[in-house]
Protein backbone atom coordinates (compact mmCIF):
# COMPACT_ATOMS: atom_id res chain seq x y z
CA UNK A 1 0.00 0.00 0.00
CA UNK A 2 2.90 2.37 0.73
CA UNK A 3 4.10 2.15 -2.89
CA UNK A 4 0.64 3.18 -4.10
CA UNK A 5 0.60 6.25 -1.84
CA UNK A 6 4.01 7.35 -3.09
CA UNK A 7 2.93 6.84 -6.70
CA UNK A 8 -0.26 8.85 -6.15
CA UNK A 9 1.69 11.62 -4.44
CA UNK A 10 4.16 11.81 -7.33
CA UNK A 11 1.31 11.94 -9.85
CA UNK A 12 -0.35 14.71 -7.86
CA UNK A 13 2.86 16.75 -7.76
CA UNK A 14 3.42 16.23 -11.47
CA UNK A 15 -0.13 17.34 -12.20
CA UNK A 16 0.49 20.53 -10.16
CA UNK A 17 3.71 21.21 -12.05
CA UNK A 18 1.98 20.63 -15.38
CA UNK A 19 -0.99 22.81 -14.41
CA UNK A 20 1.16 25.74 -13.30
CA UNK A 21 3.42 25.43 -16.33
CA UNK A 22 0.43 25.60 -18.68
CA UNK A 23 -1.02 28.46 -16.63
CA UNK A 24 2.27 30.36 -16.85
CA UNK A 25 2.40 29.85 -20.63
CA UNK A 26 -1.20 31.04 -21.03
CA UNK A 27 -0.61 34.07 -18.83
CA UNK A 28 2.42 34.92 -20.97
CA UNK A 29 0.15 34.95 -24.01
CA UNK A 30 -2.30 37.20 -22.18
CA UNK A 31 0.55 39.53 -21.17
CA UNK A 32 1.68 39.73 -24.80
CA UNK A 33 -1.85 40.49 -25.97
CA UNK A 34 -2.39 43.20 -23.36
CA UNK A 35 1.04 44.73 -23.96
CA UNK A 36 0.49 44.89 -27.71
CA UNK A 37 -3.10 46.14 -27.37
CA UNK A 38 -2.39 48.91 -24.87
CA UNK A 39 1.19 50.03 -24.45
CA UNK A 40 2.21 50.95 -28.03
CA UNK A 41 -0.57 53.56 -28.20
CA UNK A 42 -0.23 54.78 -24.60
CA UNK A 43 3.52 55.03 -24.03
CA UNK A 44 4.83 54.44 -27.57
CA UNK A 45 6.80 51.25 -26.96
CA UNK A 46 7.38 48.55 -29.55
CA UNK A 47 5.23 45.49 -30.00
CA UNK A 48 6.60 42.32 -28.35
CA UNK A 49 6.44 38.69 -29.41
CA UNK A 50 5.45 35.66 -27.33
CA UNK A 51 8.98 34.82 -26.20
CA UNK A 52 9.59 38.37 -25.02
CA UNK A 53 6.31 38.23 -23.09
CA UNK A 54 7.39 34.91 -21.56
CA UNK A 55 10.67 36.54 -20.52
CA UNK A 56 8.81 39.49 -18.98
CA UNK A 57 6.58 37.12 -17.03
CA UNK A 58 9.59 35.21 -15.72
CA UNK A 59 11.39 38.45 -14.84
CA UNK A 60 8.37 39.86 -13.02
CA UNK A 61 7.99 36.59 -11.13
CA UNK A 62 11.64 36.77 -10.08
CA UNK A 63 11.45 40.43 -9.07
CA UNK A 64 8.01 40.58 -7.48
CA UNK A 65 6.94 37.01 -6.80
CA UNK A 66 8.27 34.42 -4.49
CA UNK A 67 7.71 31.30 -6.63
CA UNK A 68 5.10 30.11 -4.20
CA UNK A 69 1.82 28.77 -5.50
CA UNK A 70 0.28 27.03 -2.52
CA UNK A 71 0.78 27.14 1.22
CA UNK A 72 3.96 28.98 1.94
CA UNK A 73 5.20 31.08 4.76
CA UNK A 74 4.85 34.70 5.63
CA UNK A 75 7.57 37.09 4.59
CA UNK A 76 10.60 37.61 6.80
CA UNK A 77 9.74 35.42 9.76
CA UNK A 78 10.06 32.04 8.13
CA UNK A 79 6.86 31.05 9.89
CA UNK A 80 3.20 31.23 9.00
CA UNK A 81 0.39 33.11 10.76
CA UNK A 82 -0.02 30.21 13.17
CA UNK A 83 3.42 31.01 14.60
CA UNK A 84 2.29 34.53 15.54
CA UNK A 85 -0.92 33.24 17.10
CA UNK A 86 1.00 30.66 19.13
CA UNK A 87 3.50 33.29 20.23
CA UNK A 88 0.74 35.68 21.35
CA UNK A 89 -1.10 32.93 23.19
CA UNK A 90 2.04 31.96 25.10
CA UNK A 91 2.62 35.52 26.43
CA UNK A 92 1.63 36.40 29.95
CA UNK A 93 -0.72 39.32 30.58
CA UNK A 94 2.07 41.86 31.13
CA UNK A 95 3.87 40.97 27.90
CA UNK A 96 0.61 40.93 25.95
CA UNK A 97 -0.33 44.41 27.30
CA UNK A 98 3.13 45.77 26.39
CA UNK A 99 2.83 44.27 22.91
CA UNK A 100 -0.61 45.83 22.36
CA UNK A 101 0.61 49.21 23.61
CA UNK A 102 3.60 49.15 21.24
CA UNK A 103 1.36 48.39 18.26
CA UNK A 104 -1.09 51.08 19.35
CA UNK A 105 1.79 53.61 19.32
CA UNK A 106 2.95 52.45 15.89
CA UNK A 107 -0.54 52.77 14.44
CA UNK A 108 -1.00 56.27 15.87
CA UNK A 109 2.18 57.46 14.09
CA UNK A 110 0.76 56.50 10.70
CA UNK A 111 -2.37 58.64 10.98
C-alpha positions in Angstrom: 0.0 0.0 0.0 2.9 2.4 0.7 4.1 2.2 -2.9 0.6 3.2 -4.1 0.6 6.3 -1.8 4.0 7.4 -3.1 2.9 6.8 -6.7 -0.3 8.8 -6.1 1.7 11.6 -4.4 4.2 11.8 -7.3 1.3 11.9 -9.9 -0.4 14.7 -7.9 2.9 16.7 -7.8 3.4 16.2 -11.5 -0.1 17.3 -12.2 0.5 20.5 -10.2 3.7 21.2 -12.1 2.0 20.6 -15.4 -1.0 22.8 -14.4 1.2 25.7 -13.3 3.4 25.4 -16.3 0.4 25.6 -18.7 -1.0 28.5 -16.6 2.3 30.4 -16.8 2.4 29.9 -20.6 -1.2 31.0 -21.0 -0.6 34.1 -18.8 2.4 34.9 -21.0 0.1 35.0 -24.0 -2.3 37.2 -22.2 0.6 39.5 -21.2 1.7 39.7 -24.8 -1.9 40.5 -26.0 -2.4 43.2 -23.4 1.0 44.7 -24.0 0.5 44.9 -27.7 -3.1 46.1 -27.4 -2.4 48.9 -24.9 1.2 50.0 -24.4 2.2 50.9 -28.0 -0.6 53.6 -28.2 -0.2 54.8 -24.6 3.5 55.0 -24.0 4.8 54.4 -27.6 6.8 51.2 -27.0 7.4 48.6 -29.6 5.2 45.5 -30.0 6.6 42.3 -28.3 6.4 38.7 -29.4 5.4 35.7 -27.3 9.0 34.8 -26.2 9.6 38.4 -25.0 6.3 38.2 -23.1 7.4 34.9 -21.6 10.7 36.5 -20.5 8.8 39.5 -19.0 6.6 37.1 -17.0 9.6 35.2 -15.7 11.4 38.4 -14.8 8.4 39.9 -13.0 8.0 36.6 -11.1 11.6 36.8 -10.1 11.5 40.4 -9.1 8.0 40.6 -7.5 6.9 37.0 -6.8 8.3 34.4 -4.5 7.7 31.3 -6.6 5.1 30.1 -4.2 1.8 28.8 -5.5 0.3 27.0 -2.5 0.8 27.1 1.2 4.0 29.0 1.9 5.2 31.1 4.8 4.9 34.7 5.6 7.6 37.1 4.6 10.6 37.6 6.8 9.7 35.4 9.8 10.1 32.0 8.1 6.9 31.1 9.9 3.2 31.2 9.0 0.4 33.1 10.8 0.0 30.2 13.2 3.4 31.0 14.6 2.3 34.5 15.5 -0.9 33.2 17.1 1.0 30.7 19.1 3.5 33.3 20.2 0.7 35.7 21.3 -1.1 32.9 23.2 2.0 32.0 25.1 2.6 35.5 26.4 1.6 36.4 29.9 -0.7 39.3 30.6 2.1 41.9 31.1 3.9 41.0 27.9 0.6 40.9 26.0 -0.3 44.4 27.3 3.1 45.8 26.4 2.8 44.3 22.9 -0.6 45.8 22.4 0.6 49.2 23.6 3.6 49.1 21.2 1.4 48.4 18.3 -1.1 51.1 19.3 1.8 53.6 19.3 2.9 52.4 15.9 -0.5 52.8 14.4 -1.0 56.3 15.9 2.2 57.5 14.1 0.8 56.5 10.7 -2.4 58.6 11.0 
